[in-house]
Amino acid sequence: MAEPRILIVRLSSLGDVVHTLPAVHALRAAFPAAEIDWLVEARWAPLLAGNPDLNAVVKISTRSWRDVCATVKRLRRRRYDLAVDFQGLYKSALLARVAGAAQRIGFAPGAARERGAAVFYTQRVEPRARHVVEQNLELAAAAGARAGPCCFPIQLAADAQLRVRQQLAAHGVQKYFVLSPGGGWRSKCWPAERYGELYRRLVALPALADCRGVVNAGPGERDLAEAVQRAAGAEGPVWFPLELPELAALVAGAEFLVSGDSGPLHLAVALGVPVVGLYGPTDPARNGPFSAADIVVRKARPDETSYRRGKHYSAAMLAISVEDVVAAVERRLGLRL
C-alpha cells in the first residue's frame, strides 16, 4: 500500500516552528517513503532548509491574496491524502481544508488557538500533555506516528556560518554568549537596562572573563539592542543585523543564551545550547525550554499566568532581579550548586 502524501501546516513563528520539528520527525520515522511537505510563511522557511524529514517546503505570504490563491493551486495539484494543522488558527485550518486533503487533523476547540478553527478538521485531538512539543507529538500520533527520540533537525547554512564568523572577527569576538531581550510582546520581556546590568555582572565572573556578549535583536528592534549596549557601558556587548540563517549560526556557537519566552530561546534549546529562560505571564510548563538541563527564572503568582499581550513590562517580569539571573547562569554552567 502506498504511503500517504502529508501536508504539514505550521505557518509561523520561530519558536512555534521549532516546536513542531519533533512531530514532523516522528511522522517521517513512521512513514519513511511518504511525501511530506510543510506549508510555512516565507519569512520562516530558511529554518526548514535542508530538513531531511521533508520533501518540499511550500512558502506562502498570507498577506498577499494573490500569493495565497497561487499557493492553494499548487497545493491542490499535489493531491494530499492528509493535512495536519499544528497552528490551530482559522487561516491555517482553512488552508488545510482548501488544500484538498480528505483527512485533516488538528486540535480540538479547547486546545486550538482559535476555537472555531476545529470545524475545518475531520479529526480533532484533545491533548493531554502540557508542553507544546508534546502536544504536537500527540497530533502526529493521531496521524500514525509512534513514540521515539525527540529530534530537532535544524541544518546550519555554511554561508551564514561564514558571515557570522566574519562579523564576530570584525568585533574581536571569539568566545561569546547571547542576550536576546526581544519577545514579541513587551509583557513577557525583561527591561533592556537590566540586560545591560546583567552583562556587566556576567563578564566580571572569572569563568567568563574571556567571553564577550552579543545582543540579538529582531527586525525593528535595533533601538532595543542599542539600549542594552548603553546600559552595559563601555566594552559592552556587540550587535549586528541578522537574518534567520545567521541567527541560527550565531546561537549555535554561543556558550549560553539568556532570554525571555522567545523564538531565539527555543532555537537555542533545539541546537543544544545552554539556556536561562526568564518567564512571567507565560507558563514554562507549557512554553518553557524543552530540556531538563536548562533553567527557568520565574516569580509570577498563579494569577499572573495570563498570556496577556501587553505593551508594558509585566509585574511578573519586573519581579526578576539581575541577581536572580546571574545565579541562574552560574547554576546552568555548573559554577555553583
KACORHU-V211528 format. One record per pair of residues at least 24 apart in sequence whose C-alpha atoms are under 10 Angstrom apart, sorted by the first residue. I is the first residue (numbers start at 1). J is the second residue. Records with the same first field share a line. If there is no record, write none. Layout:
I=J, J
//
This chain:
2=31, 33, 34
3=30, 31, 32, 33, 34, 35, 81
4=31, 33, 34, 35, 36, 79, 80, 81, 82
5=31, 33, 34, 35, 36, 37, 55, 78, 79, 80, 81, 82, 83, 101
6=31, 34, 35, 36, 37, 38, 54, 55, 78, 79, 80, 81, 82, 83, 84, 101, 103, 104, 143
7=35, 36, 37, 38, 39, 54, 56, 57, 58, 75, 78, 79, 80, 81, 82, 83, 84, 85, 96, 99, 101, 104
8=36, 37, 38, 39, 40, 54, 57, 58, 82, 83, 84, 85, 86, 87, 96, 105
9=37, 38, 39, 40, 41, 58, 83, 84, 85, 86, 87, 88, 92, 93, 95, 96, 106
10=38, 39, 40, 41, 84, 85, 86, 87, 88, 89, 92, 93
11=38, 39, 40, 41, 42, 43, 44, 45, 58, 59, 60, 61, 62, 85, 86, 87, 89, 91, 92
12=39, 40, 41, 42, 43, 44, 45, 87, 92
13=40, 41, 43, 44, 87, 262, 263
14=43, 44, 45, 47, 244, 262, 263, 264, 265, 266, 267
15=261, 262, 263, 264, 265, 266, 267, 268, 270, 287
16=86, 87, 132, 133, 262, 263, 266, 267, 287
17=44, 45, 47, 48, 86, 87, 263, 266, 267
18=47, 48, 133, 152, 153, 154, 263, 264, 266, 267, 268, 269, 270
19=86, 131, 132, 133, 134, 135, 136, 137, 152, 263, 266, 267, 270, 287, 290
20=86, 87, 132, 133, 134, 135, 136, 137, 140, 152
21=48, 51, 53, 133, 136, 137, 150, 151, 152, 153, 154, 270
22=53, 133, 134, 136, 137, 140, 148, 149, 150, 151, 152, 153, 270
23=86, 133, 134, 135, 136, 137, 138, 139, 140, 141, 145, 146, 147, 148, 150, 151, 152
24=53, 54, 84, 136, 137, 139, 140, 145, 151, 152, 153
25=51, 52, 53, 54, 137, 140, 145, 148, 149, 150, 151, 152, 153
26=53, 137, 140, 141, 144, 145, 146, 147, 148, 149, 150, 151
27=53, 137, 139, 140, 141, 143, 144, 145, 146, 147
28=52, 53, 54, 140, 145
29=53, 145, 146, 147, 148
30=140, 141, 143, 144, 145, 146, 147, 148
31=144, 145
35=78, 80, 81
36=80, 82, 83
37=75, 78, 80, 83
38=83, 84
39=71, 75, 85, 92, 95, 96
40=92
43=243, 244
44=244, 245
45=244, 245
46=154, 155, 156, 157, 243, 244, 245, 248
47=153, 154, 155, 156, 157, 244, 245, 248, 267
48=153, 154, 155, 156
49=154, 155, 156, 157, 245
50=153, 154, 155, 156, 157
51=152, 153, 154, 155
52=153, 154, 155
53=153
62=91, 92
68=95
71=95, 99
72=96, 98, 99, 100
73=98, 99, 100
74=99
75=99, 100, 101
76=100, 101
82=143
83=121, 122, 143
84=121, 123, 136, 139, 140, 142, 143
85=112, 117, 118, 121, 136, 139, 140
86=112, 113, 132, 135, 136, 137, 139, 140
87=112, 113, 114, 117, 136
88=112, 113, 114, 115, 116, 117, 118, 121
89=113, 114, 115, 116, 117, 118
90=114, 115, 116, 117, 118, 119, 120
91=117
92=117, 120
93=117, 118, 119, 120, 121
94=118, 119, 120, 121
95=120
96=120, 121
97=121, 122
103=143
104=143
105=139, 140, 142, 143
106=136, 139, 140, 142, 143
107=135, 136, 138, 139
111=135
129=285, 286
130=283, 284, 285, 286, 287
131=283, 284, 285, 286, 287, 288, 289, 290
132=285, 286, 287, 288, 290
133=286, 287, 290
134=286, 290
135=286
150=270, 290
151=270
152=267, 269, 270, 271, 272
153=270, 271
154=248, 267, 270, 271
155=245, 248, 249, 271
156=245, 246, 247, 248, 249, 250, 252, 271
157=245, 246, 248, 249
158=245, 246, 249
159=245, 246, 249
160=242, 243, 244, 245, 246, 247, 248, 249, 250
161=245, 246, 247, 248, 249, 250, 252, 253
162=246, 249
163=242, 245, 246, 249, 250
164=240, 242, 245, 246, 247, 248, 249, 250, 253
165=246, 249, 250, 253
167=238, 239, 240, 241, 250
168=214, 238, 239, 240, 250
171=212, 237, 238, 239, 240
172=212, 238
173=210, 211, 212, 213, 214, 237, 238
174=210, 211, 212, 253, 254
175=208, 209, 210, 211, 212, 213, 253, 254, 255
176=208, 210, 211, 212, 213, 214, 237, 238, 250, 251, 253, 254, 255, 256, 257
177=202, 203, 208, 211, 212, 213, 214, 215, 237, 250, 251, 253, 254, 255, 256, 257, 258, 273, 274
178=212, 213, 214, 215, 216, 237, 238, 239, 250, 251, 253, 254, 255, 256, 257, 258, 259, 264, 265, 268, 275
179=213, 214, 215, 216, 217, 225, 228, 237, 256, 257, 258, 259, 260, 264, 265
180=214, 215, 216, 217, 218, 224, 225, 228, 257, 258, 259, 260, 261, 262, 263, 264, 265
181=215, 216, 217, 218, 221, 224, 225, 228, 258, 259, 260, 261, 262, 264, 278
182=215, 216, 217, 218, 221, 224, 225, 259, 260, 261, 262, 263, 264
183=217, 218, 259, 260, 261, 262, 263, 264, 265
184=218, 261, 262, 263, 309, 310, 311
185=261, 262, 307, 308, 309, 310, 311, 312, 313
186=308, 309, 310, 311, 312, 313, 314, 317
187=280, 281, 282, 307, 308, 309, 310, 311, 312, 313, 314, 315, 316, 317, 318
188=260, 261, 262, 278, 279, 280, 281, 282, 307, 308, 309, 310, 311, 312, 313, 314, 315, 316, 317, 318
189=259, 260, 261, 262, 278, 279, 280, 281, 312, 313, 314, 316, 317, 318
190=259, 260, 278, 279, 280, 313, 314, 316, 317, 318, 319, 320, 321
191=224, 227, 228, 312, 313, 317, 318
192=223, 224, 225, 226, 227, 228, 229, 230, 231, 232
193=224, 227, 228, 229, 230, 231, 232
194=228, 231, 232, 318, 320, 321, 322, 325
195=225, 227, 228, 229, 231, 232, 258, 259, 322, 325
196=225, 226, 227, 228, 229, 230, 231, 232, 233, 236, 237, 322
197=228, 229, 231, 232, 233, 236, 322, 323
198=228, 231, 232, 258, 321, 322, 323, 324, 325, 326
199=228, 229, 231, 232, 233, 236, 237, 322, 326
200=231, 232, 233, 234, 235, 236, 237
201=232, 322, 323, 325, 326
202=325, 326, 327, 329, 330
203=236, 237
205=326, 330, 335
207=330, 333, 335
208=255
211=237, 254, 255
212=236, 237, 238
213=237, 238, 239, 254, 255, 256, 257
214=238, 239, 240, 250, 251, 254, 257
215=239, 240, 241, 257, 258
216=240, 241, 242, 247, 250, 251, 257, 259, 264
217=241, 242, 247, 264
218=242, 243, 244, 247, 264
219=243
255=333
256=329, 332, 333
257=329
258=295, 296, 325, 328, 329
259=296
260=288, 296, 297, 317
261=287, 288, 289, 296
262=287, 288, 289
265=289
266=290, 291
269=293, 294
274=329, 332, 333
275=328, 329, 332, 333
276=325, 326, 328, 329, 330, 331, 332, 333
277=325, 328, 329
278=316, 317, 320, 324, 325, 328
279=305, 316, 317, 320
280=304, 305, 306, 307, 313, 314, 315, 316, 317, 318, 319, 320
281=305, 306, 307, 308, 309, 310, 314, 315, 316, 317
282=306, 307, 308, 316
283=307
293=332, 333
294=328, 329, 331, 332, 333
295=325, 328, 329, 331, 332
296=325, 328, 332
297=321, 324, 325, 327, 328, 329
298=324, 325
299=324
//
